[in-house]
């Protein structure tokens, strides 16, 4: 992925605004996100800020207010690279600091992806046409938690509707050998996210050597994501280093090089990178070193979902992509679920 292919694209911004949306999720929380909207009067570019903390979205000034116009004064003529540089000069959280540092990258991505989407649409291009890549059908996995106490009911319900569904699951200390045996018998679990790198979230999973043994031994062919390396778990993790993947720490090339083991797998969530340049640099780095990639989702509610699906379609269509259509995150599953792989359809701008 070569950033120079998009860096010099002309971009005209006349108006800036946003919309917001919220939705209940199968993980038991209400998801809120903000979609930034850039326009030139004819074309519109959109990008989704997937900051997890609702107060960060609520603190944005009204999109029609003078305060918002002053804070997000982005009108002008740019190249895409100079637009990215302009974002360096803006306080993206004018009312208050974000609840978590990750919010800076998430909001930056929301605005920067809107800028790239608009630049591509103004040129009558898609990301694929600019990069010289073909869109391919996208293999996806369904991501779900098993609840408390853990139960395979949701996995079973999805398999009843779509028998060939593959899964990304989040093990917890409440998992039992019986739960693991039942899940392993489906031969449908492709990724297990131990969440050992999360800090200060509701899904933090403390390092538990018994859980790690249960997961690594119970799913011998699955990719295991984000284990914590502490004295109690290090030996277990190192024995399975070839099938480790990393998500939370990955924000650019430097973070990949800082990993405890040379990675075989990476989970790519564009918003974690903040900038398009950092994302493209990391994708190129992984390609040069033969690192397998798959896309990760963050309960996107709007354009963010088709945009990460489009990136997966261009760069890692055959990976176990955690980019299933949003209906898989709904508390109540419909009878008719979309099936993998996703048809790329007619892509435009940054998304499908």
N, C-alpha and C positions, 0 to 999 in steps of 0.2 A: 504494500500500500504506500503510494508516493504522495505526500502532502502537496508537492508542487503541482500536482494535477488539478487541485482545487484552489490553491493559494492565490492565484492571480485572477480568479473569476470576479468580474465586476458585480457589485452589489449596491443597489439603491434602496435606502430605507426612508420612508416618509412618515410612517406611523408605527407606534408601539403600543400594545395593549396586552391584556391577558384574559383568560377565562379560567374558572375553577370547577372541579368536579369531585364528588366523593361517592364512596360505595362500600357496602359491607363486604367482608371477605371471608373465605372459608377458614382463615387462620384466627378468626375471632376479633378482629379489630376493624375500625372504620378507616379506610384509606382515603386521603385527600391529596390532590395534586393540582398544580398550576400549569396551564399551557400558555406560553408566551407566543404572541402573534405579532409578526412584523409584516408590513405591507408597503407597497409602492403606489397604491391606488388601483392597480390592475391585478397584480399577483400577491399572494399571501404565503408566508412561510411560518411554520409552527414547530415548536419544540417543547417537550414536557419536562418540567422541574419535578423530580420524584423525591424531593426531600420528605423524609418520613414523618417529621414532627408537624402536626396540624398548626400549632401556634406560629410556625415560620410562614405558613401560607396565609394565615389570618392577619399577620402583621403587615402584609403588603398594602400600600396606599391604594385607594380606589383607582381603577384604571383610567377613569375620566377626570381625576383630580389634578390640580396643579402640582401637588407634591409628587405624584407619580411621574408626571411629565418632566419635572426637574431632576428626579432621581435617575430616570431611565431615558436620558436625552441621547438617543441613538440616531436621530435623523441625520442623513448625510450620504455622500458618495464614497464608496470604499472599493477595495479589493477584499476578498474574503479574509485574507491574512491581516489586512489593516483593520477590518472589523473586529477580528479576534484581539488585536492589540488594543483597540478602543475599550473592549470589555475589561482589560487590565486596569483601566483608569476609573472604573465605576464601582461604587459601593453597592453590591448586589443585595445587601441587607440594610437598607437605609433606616429602618425603624428600630431594629434591634439586632444583636448578634444572633446567629443561628443557634438552636438548641445543641447541635453537635457540629464539629468541624466538617464532617462530611457534607453538610449542607452547602458549603462554598462550591465544591465541585458539582454537586447536583444542580444548583441554580445556574452555575456557569454553563453547564451542558445544555440546560433548557434554553438559554438565550443563544448560545453558539450554534446549536443544532437548528434553531429557527432561522438563524442567519444563513446557514448552508442550504437549508431547504428553500429559502427564498432565492438565493443566488442561482441554484440549479433551475428553479422554475422560471426565473427571468430569462435564463439562457435556453429554455425549452429542453432541458436535459434531465436525466435521472443520474443517481450516483453511479449506477452500473455503466451507463454509456460514457461517463467521464473517465472512469477508471479502466475502461476496456474489458469489463468482466460481464459474464452472463449470469442472469438470475436462475437459480436452480430450485427445485422443490425442497422445502425445509423440513427435515426430520425434527420432531419435537417430543419432549417428555412432559408428563404432567407432574407438577410439583405440589406436594401436599404434606401437611402434618397429620399425625395420627390422633391428636387430642389427648386429653387427660381424664381418666386413664386411657392409655393407648389402645386403639382398636383398628382393625383392618377394614372397617365398614366402608369408609370412603373409597379406598383402593378397590374393594370388591364391587362397589357400585359403579365405578368408572369402567372396570373390566367387564361388567355385565353389559354395559352399553357399547363399549369399543374394546373387544377382546385383545387386540394387538397393541394396546397402549403400553408405553414404557414410562418409568417413573423416576423422579428425583425426590428422595425422602430425607427428612431431618430426624435422625435418631436422638433419643433423649435417655436419661438414666432410668426412666420408667419402662423402657423396652425390656421385654422378657425373652428368654430363649424360645418360648412358644410363638411369640409375635414374629421373631426373626425367622423361625422355621416356616411359618405360614407365608410370610412375604417371599422368602427364597423359593418356595414351591411354585410361585407364579412365574418365575424366570423372567420377570419384567422390570426388576430394579436395576437401573443403570448407574445412578449416582447417589451417594449417601453424604449429606452435608452435616458434618459433626459440629459445625459452628463454634469451633474452639478459638477462633480469632476475633469474635465479636466481644465488645466491651460496652457495658452500660445500656444494653437493649433488653427487651423482654424475651428474646430468643437466645440469650447467652447460654452456652452449655459448658459447665465446668469440666475440666479434664478428668476423665473417669477411666482408669485402665480396664476395668471390667467391661464397660460399654465398648471401648475400643477393640478389645479382643472379640467380643460378641459380633461386632460389625465386620471386622476384617476377616474373621473365620467363617461367619455365616454367609457372607457375600463375596466369595473368593474372586469373582470376575468383575466386580463393580468398582468404579472410580470412587475414591473417598476424598472429600473436600474439606479443607481448612482444619486439620487436626491441630491441637495445641501441643507444643513440645515442652514438657516439663519432665523432671526426673522420673516420675511414675509412668509416663507414656512414651518417652523417647525411644526406648528399645523396641516397643511394639510398632511404632510408626516407621522407624528406620527399616524394619524388616519388610515393609510393604511400600517402600519409597517409590517404586516404579509405577504405582497406580494412584499416587497422590495428585490432587488438583488444588488450585489456590484461587480464591475469590476476593475476600475482604482486603487483603493487603495489596492487591494489584491496582495501581494507579498510574503506571507508566513503566518505561524500561528499567529505570533505577530500582523500582520495587521488585521487578522480576529478578534482577541480578542480586538482590539482597535476600532471596529465599534461602532457606536452610539446605535445600537440595536442588540441583539442576532440575527444572520442572519437565515432566512429560505432558502435563495437562494444565490448561488455564481456563478459567471461567471469565468470559469477556462481558462486562457490563459497561457500556459506553459512558454512562453518567459518572462512573467512578473516576474517569480520566479527566473530566472537566473540559479539556480542549480536544478538538478534532486532531490537531497535530500530535498530541501525546498518544491518542488512540491509534492513529495510523503508524506512528513509529513503533509502537508495541506490536501491532499486527505484523509489520515487516520483520521485526526482530524474531518473533515466533516462527514465521515462515522460513526464515533463513536457518533456523536451528531445528526444524522439524518438530516443533512443539504442537501437540494436538489442541484444538480450541473448540469451545462450544459457547453459545450465547446464554446469558443469564437475564432473568426478568426481575422486576421490582414492583410488581402489582401496578404496572402502568394502567391508567384509565382512559388514555386518549391516544394521541399520535405517537407517543413513545413506544407503544407496543408494535405497530406496523413498522416503525423505523428500526427497532432491533431485529425484527423478523427479516427485513430487507437486508440488513448487514449480515445476518446469518446466511441468507440466501446467496450472497456474493462471496463470502469468505470461508464459511465452515458449514455448508448445508447438510452434511452427513453426520455432524456431531450430535451428541445427545442434548440438543438445545432446549434450555428451560425458557422457551418462548411460546408456549401453548397459547391459543386464543384465550382472551380474558375470561370467557365463560367458565373455564376450568377453575377459576378462583372464586366463583360465586358460592355462597353458602349452600344454596339448593341447586343441585345439578339438573339440567334439563334432560329429557329423554334422548334428544338428538344432539350429540356432541360432534364437533369437527374432528376429522381424523387426520393422522399424520401419514404422509408429509403434506405440508401446506403448499398450495398452488401459488406461485408468485404473482399471477395475474398480470396486470399492466402497471408496472412501477412508475412513479412520477416523483420528482424531487428526491427527498431523502428516504421515502418510505414506499410501501406498496400502495 
